[in-house]
Each structure stands twice: as C-alpha cells, then as structure tokens.
Amino acid sequence: MTLREASIGSTVKVVRLTGTGAVKRRIMDMGITKGVEIYVRKVAPLGDPVEVTVRGYELSLRKADAELVEVE
C-alpha cells in the first residue's frame, strides 16, 4: 500500500521509498525515511495534496510524491 492509499486518521509505518535520484532525496529531506510513523491528517477534496504529521510536524505532499512512499 502507498501513502496515497492510506485512510484519513490512520497511522502508518514507512516500509520503503520507491523514488529515485532527486525525488527520493527530497522526500528523505522532509523526514520521511524507512521505519518512521506517519499520521494521515487530511486529504484535499480532489485528493491533492495529502496532509500528514511526521516526526512532530505537519507536512503536505503531492499525490505523485505520496505514491512513492510504501507503507504498512
């Protein structure tokens, strides 16, 4: 399952990042790394962006970036 598919109000754990190069580096720089827990706060009406809480701060991710984060 990807972060984009996670339901609102759920807490998920990152299994791996599927992006490559600069995209993967940008996601990791935001604090999303393997093993970190992410709380899905809200999703915009059209599904973009997804608002999450990671490492104690709020973060908004585009759908395309959220699809690159595999969670369990």
N, CA, C, O and CB atoms as a CASP TS submission, in Angstrom:
PFRMAT TS
TARGET T0000
AUTHOR 0000-0000-0000
METHOD Language model
MODEL 1
PARENT N/A
ATOM      1  N   MET     1       0.846  -1.175   0.000  1.00  0.00           N
ATOM      2  CA  MET     1       0.000   0.000   0.000  1.00  0.00           C
ATOM      3  C   MET     1       0.892   1.240   0.000  1.00  0.00           C
ATOM      4  O   MET     1       1.982   1.232   0.573  1.00  0.00           O
ATOM      5  CB  MET     1      -0.963  -0.003   1.222  1.00  0.00           C
ATOM      6  N   THR     2       0.423   2.290  -0.641  1.00  0.00           N
ATOM      7  CA  THR     2       1.192   3.538  -0.664  1.00  0.00           C
ATOM      8  C   THR     2       0.570   4.545   0.293  1.00  0.00           C
ATOM      9  O   THR     2      -0.553   4.357   0.760  1.00  0.00           O
ATOM     10  CB  THR     2       1.255   4.123  -2.099  1.00  0.00           C
ATOM     11  N   LEU     3       1.297   5.600   0.579  1.00  0.00           N
ATOM     12  CA  LEU     3       0.811   6.649   1.471  1.00  0.00           C
ATOM     13  C   LEU     3      -0.442   7.303   0.905  1.00  0.00           C
ATOM     14  O   LEU     3      -1.312   7.729   1.665  1.00  0.00           O
ATOM     15  CB  LEU     3       1.897   7.702   1.702  1.00  0.00           C
ATOM     16  N   ARG     4      -0.545   7.387  -0.383  1.00  0.00           N
ATOM     17  CA  ARG     4      -1.722   7.984  -1.018  1.00  0.00           C
ATOM     18  C   ARG     4      -2.976   7.159  -0.733  1.00  0.00           C
ATOM     19  O   ARG     4      -4.068   7.717  -0.626  1.00  0.00           O
ATOM     20  CB  ARG     4      -1.507   8.111  -2.536  1.00  0.00           C
ATOM     21  N   GLU     5      -2.836   5.843  -0.610  1.00  0.00           N
ATOM     22  CA  GLU     5      -3.976   4.952  -0.386  1.00  0.00           C
ATOM     23  C   GLU     5      -4.359   4.831   1.086  1.00  0.00           C
ATOM     24  O   GLU     5      -5.407   4.267   1.399  1.00  0.00           O
ATOM     25  CB  GLU     5      -3.667   3.582  -0.937  1.00  0.00           C
ATOM     26  N   ALA     6      -3.534   5.349   1.999  1.00  0.00           N
ATOM     27  CA  ALA     6      -3.817   5.251   3.429  1.00  0.00           C
ATOM     28  C   ALA     6      -5.053   6.077   3.770  1.00  0.00           C
ATOM     29  O   ALA     6      -5.271   7.150   3.208  1.00  0.00           O
ATOM     30  CB  ALA     6      -2.603   5.722   4.264  1.00  0.00           C
ATOM     31  N   SER     7      -5.853   5.565   4.694  1.00  0.00           N
ATOM     32  CA  SER     7      -7.096   6.247   5.045  1.00  0.00           C
ATOM     33  C   SER     7      -6.839   7.394   6.035  1.00  0.00           C
ATOM     34  O   SER     7      -5.867   7.384   6.790  1.00  0.00           O
ATOM     35  CB  SER     7      -8.102   5.244   5.642  1.00  0.00           C
ATOM     36  N   ILE     8      -7.728   8.361   6.004  1.00  0.00           N
ATOM     37  CA  ILE     8      -7.628   9.531   6.883  1.00  0.00           C
ATOM     38  C   ILE     8      -7.759   9.080   8.328  1.00  0.00           C
ATOM     39  O   ILE     8      -8.627   8.270   8.653  1.00  0.00           O
ATOM     40  CB  ILE     8      -8.718  10.590   6.538  1.00  0.00           C
ATOM     41  N   GLY     9      -6.903   9.598   9.191  1.00  0.00           N
ATOM     42  CA  GLY     9      -6.947   9.267  10.601  1.00  0.00           C
ATOM     43  C   GLY     9      -6.125   8.048  10.982  1.00  0.00           C
ATOM     44  O   GLY     9      -6.078   7.677  12.155  1.00  0.00           O
ATOM     45  N   SER    10      -5.476   7.420  10.006  1.00  0.00           N
ATOM     46  CA  SER    10      -4.680   6.232  10.309  1.00  0.00           C
ATOM     47  C   SER    10      -3.208   6.600  10.508  1.00  0.00           C
ATOM     48  O   SER    10      -2.724   7.605   9.988  1.00  0.00           O
ATOM     49  CB  SER    10      -4.820   5.192   9.184  1.00  0.00           C
ATOM     50  N   THR    11      -2.520   5.768  11.268  1.00  0.00           N
ATOM     51  CA  THR    11      -1.091   5.908  11.465  1.00  0.00           C
ATOM     52  C   THR    11      -0.434   4.739  10.748  1.00  0.00           C
ATOM     53  O   THR    11      -0.756   3.580  11.009  1.00  0.00           O
ATOM     54  CB  THR    11      -0.711   5.948  12.992  1.00  0.00           C
ATOM     55  N   VAL    12       0.486   5.049   9.845  1.00  0.00           N
ATOM     56  CA  VAL    12       1.149   4.013   9.056  1.00  0.00           C
ATOM     57  C   VAL    12       2.656   4.098   9.256  1.00  0.00           C
ATOM     58  O   VAL    12       3.182   5.114   9.710  1.00  0.00           O
ATOM     59  CB  VAL    12       0.792   4.150   7.557  1.00  0.00           C
ATOM     60  N   LYS    13       3.336   3.022   8.912  1.00  0.00           N
ATOM     61  CA  LYS    13       4.791   2.951   9.053  1.00  0.00           C
ATOM     62  C   LYS    13       5.407   2.800   7.670  1.00  0.00           C
ATOM     63  O   LYS    13       4.940   1.999   6.860  1.00  0.00           O
ATOM     64  CB  LYS    13       5.215   1.770   9.985  1.00  0.00           C
ATOM     65  N   VAL    14       6.457   3.570   7.402  1.00  0.00           N
ATOM     66  CA  VAL    14       7.105   3.539   6.097  1.00  0.00           C
ATOM     67  C   VAL    14       7.907   2.242   5.940  1.00  0.00           C
ATOM     68  O   VAL    14       8.727   1.897   6.791  1.00  0.00           O
ATOM     69  CB  VAL    14       8.023   4.774   5.916  1.00  0.00           C
ATOM     70  N   VAL    15       7.654   1.535   4.840  1.00  0.00           N
ATOM     71  CA  VAL    15       8.371   0.304   4.536  1.00  0.00           C
ATOM     72  C   VAL    15       9.557   0.603   3.628  1.00  0.00           C
ATOM     73  O   VAL    15      10.669   0.135   3.870  1.00  0.00           O
ATOM     74  CB  VAL    15       7.432  -0.725   3.879  1.00  0.00           C
ATOM     75  N   ARG    16       9.306   1.395   2.570  1.00  0.00           N
ATOM     76  CA  ARG    16      10.393   1.788   1.666  1.00  0.00           C
ATOM     77  C   ARG    16       9.963   2.945   0.777  1.00  0.00           C
ATOM     78  O   ARG    16       8.775   3.228   0.627  1.00  0.00           O
ATOM     79  CB  ARG    16      10.836   0.596   0.801  1.00  0.00           C
ATOM     80  N   LEU    17      10.949   3.603   0.194  1.00  0.00           N
ATOM     81  CA  LEU    17      10.722   4.691  -0.764  1.00  0.00           C
ATOM     82  C   LEU    17      11.054   4.167  -2.143  1.00  0.00           C
ATOM     83  O   LEU    17      12.136   3.620  -2.354  1.00  0.00           O
ATOM     84  CB  LEU    17      11.583   5.959  -0.421  1.00  0.00           C
ATOM     85  N   THR    18      10.129   4.326  -3.097  1.00  0.00           N
ATOM     86  CA  THR    18      10.349   3.784  -4.430  1.00  0.00           C
ATOM     87  C   THR    18      10.901   4.794  -5.417  1.00  0.00           C
ATOM     88  O   THR    18      11.256   4.420  -6.534  1.00  0.00           O
ATOM     89  CB  THR    18       9.078   3.232  -4.958  1.00  0.00           C
ATOM     90  N   GLY    19      10.985   6.048  -5.047  1.00  0.00           N
ATOM     91  CA  GLY    19      11.514   7.071  -5.950  1.00  0.00           C
ATOM     92  C   GLY    19      13.011   6.907  -6.157  1.00  0.00           C
ATOM     93  O   GLY    19      13.669   6.135  -5.461  1.00  0.00           O
ATOM     94  N   THR    20      13.534   7.643  -7.122  1.00  0.00           N
ATOM     95  CA  THR    20      14.972   7.605  -7.377  1.00  0.00           C
ATOM     96  C   THR    20      15.513   9.023  -7.486  1.00  0.00           C
ATOM     97  O   THR    20      14.770   9.973  -7.733  1.00  0.00           O
ATOM     98  CB  THR    20      15.283   6.806  -8.662  1.00  0.00           C
ATOM     99  N   GLY    21      16.808   9.144  -7.299  1.00  0.00           N
ATOM    100  CA  GLY    21      17.503  10.409  -7.519  1.00  0.00           C
ATOM    101  C   GLY    21      17.026  11.546  -6.643  1.00  0.00           C
ATOM    102  O   GLY    21      16.846  11.386  -5.436  1.00  0.00           O
ATOM    103  N   ALA    22      16.824  12.702  -7.264  1.00  0.00           N
ATOM    104  CA  ALA    22      16.484  13.927  -6.549  1.00  0.00           C
ATOM    105  C   ALA    22      15.121  13.839  -5.866  1.00  0.00           C
ATOM    106  O   ALA    22      14.925  14.429  -4.803  1.00  0.00           O
ATOM    107  CB  ALA    22      16.504  15.103  -7.504  1.00  0.00           C
ATOM    108  N   VAL    23      14.184  13.115  -6.460  1.00  0.00           N
ATOM    109  CA  VAL    23      12.857  12.989  -5.864  1.00  0.00           C
ATOM    110  C   VAL    23      12.944  12.231  -4.545  1.00  0.00           C
ATOM    111  O   VAL    23      12.351  12.646  -3.549  1.00  0.00           O
ATOM    112  CB  VAL    23      11.889  12.277  -6.831  1.00  0.00           C
ATOM    113  N   LYS    24      13.673  11.132  -4.533  1.00  0.00           N
ATOM    114  CA  LYS    24      13.848  10.347  -3.307  1.00  0.00           C
ATOM    115  C   LYS    24      14.586  11.165  -2.251  1.00  0.00           C
ATOM    116  O   LYS    24      14.220  11.123  -1.076  1.00  0.00           O
ATOM    117  CB  LYS    24      14.616   9.038  -3.603  1.00  0.00           C
ATOM    118  N   ARG    25      15.595  11.891  -2.639  1.00  0.00           N
ATOM    119  CA  ARG    25      16.366  12.723  -1.714  1.00  0.00           C
ATOM    120  C   ARG    25      15.475  13.786  -1.085  1.00  0.00           C
ATOM    121  O   ARG    25      15.577  14.041   0.115  1.00  0.00           O
ATOM    122  CB  ARG    25      17.554  13.384  -2.437  1.00  0.00           C
ATOM    123  N   ARG    26      14.594  14.418  -1.883  1.00  0.00           N
ATOM    124  CA  ARG    26      13.702  15.458  -1.372  1.00  0.00           C
ATOM    125  C   ARG    26      12.734  14.880  -0.336  1.00  0.00           C
ATOM    126  O   ARG    26      12.484  15.503   0.696  1.00  0.00           O
ATOM    127  CB  ARG    26      12.919  16.112  -2.529  1.00  0.00           C
ATOM    128  N   ILE    27      12.197  13.708  -0.607  1.00  0.00           N
ATOM    129  CA  ILE    27      11.280  13.060   0.338  1.00  0.00           C
ATOM    130  C   ILE    27      12.015  12.727   1.638  1.00  0.00           C
ATOM    131  O   ILE    27      11.474  12.926   2.725  1.00  0.00           O
ATOM    132  CB  ILE    27      10.669  11.774  -0.283  1.00  0.00           C
ATOM    133  N   MET    28      13.244  12.221   1.528  1.00  0.00           N
ATOM    134  CA  MET    28      14.026  11.892   2.718  1.00  0.00           C
ATOM    135  C   MET    28      14.383  13.158   3.504  1.00  0.00           C
ATOM    136  O   MET    28      14.411  13.129   4.734  1.00  0.00           O
ATOM    137  CB  MET    28      15.305  11.132   2.323  1.00  0.00           C
ATOM    138  N   ASP    29      14.654  14.257   2.814  1.00  0.00           N
ATOM    139  CA  ASP    29      14.968  15.518   3.481  1.00  0.00           C
ATOM    140  C   ASP    29      13.777  16.055   4.277  1.00  0.00           C
ATOM    141  O   ASP    29      13.957  16.813   5.231  1.00  0.00           O
ATOM    142  CB  ASP    29      15.414  16.551   2.457  1.00  0.00           C
ATOM    143  N   MET    30      12.563  15.664   3.886  1.00  0.00           N
ATOM    144  CA  MET    30      11.365  16.079   4.613  1.00  0.00           C
ATOM    145  C   MET    30      11.148  15.240   5.868  1.00  0.00           C
ATOM    146  O   MET    30      10.217  15.505   6.630  1.00  0.00           O
ATOM    147  CB  MET    30      10.145  15.983   3.709  1.00  0.00           C
ATOM    148  N   GLY    31      11.986  14.238   6.095  1.00  0.00           N
ATOM    149  CA  GLY    31      11.881  13.419   7.298  1.00  0.00           C
ATOM    150  C   GLY    31      11.193  12.088   7.087  1.00  0.00           C
ATOM    151  O   GLY    31      10.995  11.336   8.042  1.00  0.00           O
ATOM    152  N   ILE    32      10.825  11.782   5.851  1.00  0.00           N
ATOM    153  CA  ILE    32      10.166  10.510   5.572  1.00  0.00           C
ATOM    154  C   ILE    32      11.230   9.490   5.189  1.00  0.00           C
ATOM    155  O   ILE    32      11.738   9.488   4.067  1.00  0.00           O
ATOM    156  CB  ILE    32       9.098  10.658   4.441  1.00  0.00           C
ATOM    157  N   THR    33      11.555   8.624   6.146  1.00  0.00           N
ATOM    158  CA  THR    33      12.556   7.588   5.938  1.00  0.00           C
ATOM    159  C   THR    33      11.983   6.250   6.379  1.00  0.00           C
ATOM    160  O   THR    33      10.925   6.201   7.006  1.00  0.00           O
ATOM    161  CB  THR    33      13.864   7.912   6.709  1.00  0.00           C
ATOM    162  N   LYS    34      12.669   5.175   6.057  1.00  0.00           N
ATOM    163  CA  LYS    34      12.220   3.832   6.395  1.00  0.00           C
ATOM    164  C   LYS    34      12.042   3.693   7.907  1.00  0.00           C
ATOM    165  O   LYS    34      12.924   4.062   8.682  1.00  0.00           O
ATOM    166  CB  LYS    34      13.217   2.784   5.873  1.00  0.00           C
ATOM    167  N   GLY    35      10.892   3.156   8.314  1.00  0.00           N
ATOM    168  CA  GLY    35      10.623   2.902   9.717  1.00  0.00           C
ATOM    169  C   GLY    35       9.903   4.013  10.464  1.00  0.00           C
ATOM    170  O   GLY    35       9.430   3.790  11.578  1.00  0.00           O
ATOM    171  N   VAL    36       9.806   5.195   9.884  1.00  0.00           N
ATOM    172  CA  VAL    36       9.152   6.313  10.570  1.00  0.00           C
ATOM    173  C   VAL    36       7.625   6.156  10.485  1.00  0.00           C
ATOM    174  O   VAL    36       7.093   5.661   9.491  1.00  0.00           O
ATOM    175  CB  VAL    36       9.599   7.675   9.950  1.00  0.00           C
ATOM    176  N   GLU    37       6.933   6.590  11.553  1.00  0.00           N
ATOM    177  CA  GLU    37       5.477   6.530  11.562  1.00  0.00           C
ATOM    178  C   GLU    37       4.897   7.841  11.050  1.00  0.00           C
ATOM    179  O   GLU    37       5.387   8.924  11.372  1.00  0.00           O
ATOM    180  CB  GLU    37       4.952   6.224  12.978  1.00  0.00           C
ATOM    181  N   ILE    38       3.848   7.723  10.251  1.00  0.00           N
ATOM    182  CA  ILE    38       3.190   8.884   9.640  1.00  0.00           C
ATOM    183  C   ILE    38       1.705   8.825   9.967  1.00  0.00           C
ATOM    184  O   ILE    38       1.059   7.795   9.774  1.00  0.00           O
ATOM    185  CB  ILE    38       3.419   8.921   8.090  1.00  0.00           C
ATOM    186  N   TYR    39       1.166   9.937  10.463  1.00  0.00           N
ATOM    187  CA  TYR    39      -0.265  10.051  10.746  1.00  0.00           C
ATOM    188  C   TYR    39      -0.898  10.835   9.606  1.00  0.00           C
ATOM    189  O   TYR    39      -0.475  11.952   9.307  1.00  0.00           O
ATOM    190  CB  TYR    39      -0.531  10.747  12.134  1.00  0.00           C
ATOM    191  N   VAL    40      -1.916  10.251   8.965  1.00  0.00           N
ATOM    192  CA  VAL    40      -2.601  10.901   7.841  1.00  0.00           C
ATOM    193  C   VAL    40      -3.690  11.803   8.413  1.00  0.00           C
ATOM    194  O   VAL    40      -4.705  11.322   8.916  1.00  0.00           O
ATOM    195  CB  VAL    40      -3.210   9.842   6.841  1.00  0.00           C
ATOM    196  N   ARG    41      -3.469  13.120   8.333  1.00  0.00           N
ATOM    197  CA  ARG    41      -4.400  14.089   8.918  1.00  0.00           C
ATOM    198  C   ARG    41      -5.598  14.369   8.015  1.00  0.00           C
ATOM    199  O   ARG    41      -6.743  14.203   8.435  1.00  0.00           O
ATOM    200  CB  ARG    41      -3.675  15.387   9.214  1.00  0.00           C
ATOM    201  N   LYS    42      -5.346  14.786   6.794  1.00  0.00           N
ATOM    202  CA  LYS    42      -6.436  15.129   5.881  1.00  0.00           C
ATOM    203  C   LYS    42      -6.004  14.906   4.441  1.00  0.00           C
ATOM    204  O   LYS    42      -4.820  14.784   4.126  1.00  0.00           O
ATOM    205  CB  LYS    42      -6.882  16.589   6.086  1.00  0.00           C
ATOM    206  N   VAL    43      -7.014  14.857   3.580  1.00  0.00           N
ATOM    207  CA  VAL    43      -6.775  14.805   2.141  1.00  0.00           C
ATOM    208  C   VAL    43      -7.671  15.861   1.517  1.00  0.00           C
ATOM    209  O   VAL    43      -8.853  15.950   1.852  1.00  0.00           O
ATOM    210  CB  VAL    43      -7.060  13.365   1.541  1.00  0.00           C
ATOM    211  N   ALA    44      -7.127  16.655   0.623  1.00  0.00           N
ATOM    212  CA  ALA    44      -7.901  17.705  -0.037  1.00  0.00           C
ATOM    213  C   ALA    44      -9.058  17.076  -0.830  1.00  0.00           C
ATOM    214  O   ALA    44      -8.983  15.902  -1.191  1.00  0.00           O
ATOM    215  CB  ALA    44      -6.988  18.555  -0.976  1.00  0.00           C
ATOM    216  N   PRO    45     -10.115  17.833  -1.103  1.00  0.00           N
ATOM    217  CA  PRO    45     -11.291  17.289  -1.801  1.00  0.00           C
ATOM    218  C   PRO    45     -10.980  16.566  -3.110  1.00  0.00           C
ATOM    219  O   PRO    45     -11.625  15.566  -3.427  1.00  0.00           O
ATOM    220  CB  PRO    45     -12.247  18.395  -2.084  1.00  0.00           C
ATOM    221  N   LEU    46     -10.024  17.045  -3.859  1.00  0.00           N
ATOM    222  CA  LEU    46      -9.684  16.374  -5.119  1.00  0.00           C
ATOM    223  C   LEU    46      -8.517  15.399  -4.944  1.00  0.00           C
ATOM    224  O   LEU    46      -8.002  14.867  -5.927  1.00  0.00           O
ATOM    225  CB  LEU    46      -9.336  17.412  -6.193  1.00  0.00           C
ATOM    226  N   GLY    47      -8.102  15.165  -3.707  1.00  0.00           N
ATOM    227  CA  GLY    47      -7.053  14.191  -3.423  1.00  0.00           C
ATOM    228  C   GLY    47      -5.638  14.722  -3.458  1.00  0.00           C
ATOM    229  O   GLY    47      -4.689  13.973  -3.227  1.00  0.00           O
ATOM    230  N   ASP    48      -5.483  15.997  -3.741  1.00  0.00           N
ATOM    231  CA  ASP    48      -4.133  16.562  -3.835  1.00  0.00           C
ATOM    232  C   ASP    48      -4.120  17.935  -3.180  1.00  0.00           C
ATOM    233  O   ASP    48      -4.839  18.808  -3.664  1.00  0.00           O
ATOM    234  CB  ASP    48      -3.664  16.658  -5.317  1.00  0.00           C
ATOM    235  N   PRO    49      -3.379  18.193  -2.143  1.00  0.00           N
ATOM    236  CA  PRO    49      -2.351  17.372  -1.507  1.00  0.00           C
ATOM    237  C   PRO    49      -2.892  16.531  -0.342  1.00  0.00           C
ATOM    238  O   PRO    49      -4.059  16.626   0.037  1.00  0.00           O
ATOM    239  CB  PRO    49      -1.229  18.259  -1.012  1.00  0.00           C
ATOM    240  N   VAL    50      -2.001  15.712   0.201  1.00  0.00           N
ATOM    241  CA  VAL    50      -2.281  14.896   1.376  1.00  0.00           C
ATOM    242  C   VAL    50      -1.539  15.547   2.537  1.00  0.00           C
ATOM    243  O   VAL    50      -0.339  15.804   2.436  1.00  0.00           O
ATOM    244  CB  VAL    50      -1.844  13.384   1.169  1.00  0.00           C
ATOM    245  N   GLU    51      -2.235  15.814   3.635  1.00  0.00           N
ATOM    246  CA  GLU    51      -1.589  16.430   4.793  1.00  0.00           C
ATOM    247  C   GLU    51      -1.312  15.350   5.833  1.00  0.00           C
ATOM    248  O   GLU    51      -2.213  14.618   6.242  1.00  0.00           O
ATOM    249  CB  GLU    51      -2.474  17.568   5.395  1.00  0.00           C
ATOM    250  N   VAL    52      -0.054  15.263   6.252  1.00  0.00           N
ATOM    251  CA  VAL    52       0.363  14.243   7.213  1.00  0.00           C
ATOM    252  C   VAL    52       1.149  14.879   8.349  1.00  0.00           C
ATOM    253  O   VAL    52       1.629  16.008   8.237  1.00  0.00           O
ATOM    254  CB  VAL    52       1.207  13.156   6.522  1.00  0.00           C
ATOM    255  N   THR    53       1.273  14.136   9.447  1.00  0.00           N
ATOM    256  CA  THR    53       2.132  14.540  10.553  1.00  0.00           C
ATOM    257  C   THR    53       3.263  13.524  10.618  1.00  0.00           C
ATOM    258  O   THR    53       3.025  12.325  10.766  1.00  0.00           O
ATOM    259  CB  THR    53       1.339  14.622  11.921  1.00  0.00           C
ATOM    260  N   VAL    54       4.491  14.008  10.508  1.00  0.00           N
ATOM    261  CA  VAL    54       5.662  13.135  10.541  1.00  0.00           C
ATOM    262  C   VAL    54       6.724  13.788  11.428  1.00  0.00           C
ATOM    263  O   VAL    54       7.041  14.967  11.269  1.00  0.00           O
ATOM    264  CB  VAL    54       6.216  12.871   9.094  1.00  0.00           C
ATOM    265  N   ARG    55       7.262  13.015  12.350  1.00  0.00           N
ATOM    266  CA  ARG    55       8.303  13.488  13.272  1.00  0.00           C
ATOM    267  C   ARG    55       7.906  14.772  14.014  1.00  0.00           C
ATOM    268  O   ARG    55       8.752  15.623  14.289  1.00  0.00           O
ATOM    269  CB  ARG    55       9.593  13.726  12.506  1.00  0.00           C
ATOM    270  N   GLY    56       6.613  14.901  14.334  1.00  0.00           N
ATOM    271  CA  GLY    56       6.151  16.028  15.126  1.00  0.00           C
ATOM    272  C   GLY    56       5.814  17.293  14.366  1.00  0.00           C
ATOM    273  O   GLY    56       5.515  18.309  14.993  1.00  0.00           O
ATOM    274  N   TYR    57       5.847  17.278  13.052  1.00  0.00           N
ATOM    275  CA  TYR    57       5.450  18.466  12.302  1.00  0.00           C
ATOM    276  C   TYR    57       4.518  18.097  11.164  1.00  0.00           C
ATOM    277  O   TYR    57       4.491  16.950  10.719  1.00  0.00           O
ATOM    278  CB  TYR    57       6.679  19.196  11.760  1.00  0.00           C
ATOM    279  N   GLU    58       3.753  19.072  10.693  1.00  0.00           N
ATOM    280  CA  GLU    58       2.786  18.846   9.627  1.00  0.00           C
ATOM    281  C   GLU    58       3.438  19.062   8.270  1.00  0.00           C
ATOM    282  O   GLU    58       4.250  19.968   8.083  1.00  0.00           O
ATOM    283  CB  GLU    58       1.572  19.770   9.790  1.00  0.00           C
ATOM    284  N   LEU    59       3.065  18.215   7.344  1.00  0.00           N
ATOM    285  CA  LEU    59       3.666  18.239   6.020  1.00  0.00           C
ATOM    286  C   LEU    59       2.591  17.980   4.986  1.00  0.00           C
ATOM    287  O   LEU    59       1.733  17.121   5.193  1.00  0.00           O
ATOM    288  CB  LEU    59       4.803  17.201   5.902  1.00  0.00           C
ATOM    289  N   SER    60       2.617  18.700   3.882  1.00  0.00           N
ATOM    290  CA  SER    60       1.699  18.459   2.772  1.00  0.00           C
ATOM    291  C   SER    60       2.488  17.863   1.618  1.00  0.00           C
ATOM    292  O   SER    60       3.534  18.380   1.224  1.00  0.00           O
ATOM    293  CB  SER    60       0.974  19.771   2.337  1.00  0.00           C
ATOM    294  N   LEU    61       1.966  16.767   1.085  1.00  0.00           N
ATOM    295  CA  LEU    61       2.627  16.071  -0.027  1.00  0.00           C
ATOM    296  C   LEU    61       1.710  16.009  -1.231  1.00  0.00           C
ATOM    297  O   LEU    61       0.500  15.837  -1.089  1.00  0.00           O
ATOM    298  CB  LEU    61       3.050  14.651   0.388  1.00  0.00           C
ATOM    299  N   ARG    62       2.279  16.147  -2.407  1.00  0.00           N
ATOM    300  CA  ARG    62       1.514  15.954  -3.626  1.00  0.00           C
ATOM    301  C   ARG    62       1.183  14.474  -3.782  1.00  0.00           C
ATOM    302  O   ARG    62       1.871  13.618  -3.227  1.00  0.00           O
ATOM    303  CB  ARG    62       2.293  16.479  -4.855  1.00  0.00           C
ATOM    304  N   LYS    63       0.129  14.174  -4.536  1.00  0.00           N
ATOM    305  CA  LYS    63      -0.248  12.781  -4.774  1.00  0.00           C
ATOM    306  C   LYS    63       0.899  11.996  -5.386  1.00  0.00           C
ATOM    307  O   LYS    63       1.149  10.854  -5.000  1.00  0.00           O
ATOM    308  CB  LYS    63      -1.469  12.707  -5.683  1.00  0.00           C
ATOM    309  N   ALA    64       1.588  12.596  -6.328  1.00  0.00           N
ATOM    310  CA  ALA    64       2.688  11.915  -7.016  1.00  0.00           C
ATOM    311  C   ALA    64       3.788  11.526  -6.041  1.00  0.00           C
ATOM    312  O   ALA    64       4.370  10.449  -6.170  1.00  0.00           O
ATOM    313  CB  ALA    64       3.261  12.803  -8.120  1.00  0.00           C
ATOM    314  N   ASP    65       4.087  12.387  -5.063  1.00  0.00           N
ATOM    315  CA  ASP    65       5.107  12.076  -4.066  1.00  0.00           C
ATOM    316  C   ASP    65       4.605  11.040  -3.067  1.00  0.00           C
ATOM    317  O   ASP    65       5.366  10.172  -2.642  1.00  0.00           O
ATOM    318  CB  ASP    65       5.537  13.345  -3.333  1.00  0.00           C
ATOM    319  N   ALA    66       3.325  11.124  -2.688  1.00  0.00           N
ATOM    320  CA  ALA    66       2.758  10.169  -1.737  1.00  0.00           C
ATOM    321  C   ALA    66       2.724   8.752  -2.314  1.00  0.00           C
ATOM    322  O   ALA    66       2.788   7.777  -1.566  1.00  0.00           O
ATOM    323  CB  ALA    66       1.348  10.603  -1.335  1.00  0.00           C
ATOM    324  N   GLU    67       2.624   8.635  -3.636  1.00  0.00           N
ATOM    325  CA  GLU    67       2.619   7.315  -4.275  1.00  0.00           C
ATOM    326  C   GLU    67       3.991   6.647  -4.212  1.00  0.00           C
ATOM    327  O   GLU    67       4.084   5.430  -4.374  1.00  0.00           O
ATOM    328  CB  GLU    67       2.171   7.437  -5.731  1.00  0.00           C
ATOM    329  N   LEU    68       5.038   7.400  -3.984  1.00  0.00           N
ATOM    330  CA  LEU    68       6.387   6.851  -3.927  1.00  0.00           C
ATOM    331  C   LEU    68       6.757   6.296  -2.558  1.00  0.00           C
ATOM    332  O   LEU    68       7.824   5.706  -2.393  1.00  0.00           O
ATOM    333  CB  LEU    68       7.373   7.902  -4.318  1.00  0.00           C
ATOM    334  N   VAL    69       5.873   6.486  -1.570  1.00  0.00           N
ATOM    335  CA  VAL    69       6.136   6.034  -0.201  1.00  0.00           C
ATOM    336  C   VAL    69       5.278   4.795   0.083  1.00  0.00           C
ATOM    337  O   VAL    69       4.054   4.890   0.181  1.00  0.00           O
ATOM    338  CB  VAL    69       5.835   7.176   0.839  1.00  0.00           C
ATOM    339  N   GLU    70       5.930   3.633   0.215  1.00  0.00           N
ATOM    340  CA  GLU    70       5.212   2.400   0.537  1.00  0.00           C
ATOM    341  C   GLU    70       5.105   2.279   2.043  1.00  0.00           C
ATOM    342  O   GLU    70       6.092   2.440   2.760  1.00  0.00           O
ATOM    343  CB  GLU    70       5.921   1.155  -0.068  1.00  0.00           C
ATOM    344  N   VAL    71       3.883   1.989   2.528  1.00  0.00           N
ATOM    345  CA  VAL    71       3.630   1.910   3.965  1.00  0.00           C
ATOM    346  C   VAL    71       2.918   0.609   4.308  1.00  0.00           C
ATOM    347  O   VAL    71       2.421  -0.102   3.435  1.00  0.00           O
ATOM    348  CB  VAL    71       2.798   3.114   4.437  1.00  0.00           C
ATOM    349  N   GLU    72       2.884   0.319   5.610  1.00  0.00           N
ATOM    350  CA  GLU    72       2.133  -0.848   6.084  1.00  0.00           C
ATOM    351  C   GLU    72       1.183  -0.441   7.187  1.00  0.00           C
ATOM    352  O   GLU    72       0.458  -1.281   7.720  1.00  0.00           O
ATOM    353  CB  GLU    72       3.083  -1.952   6.581  1.00  0.00           C
TER
END
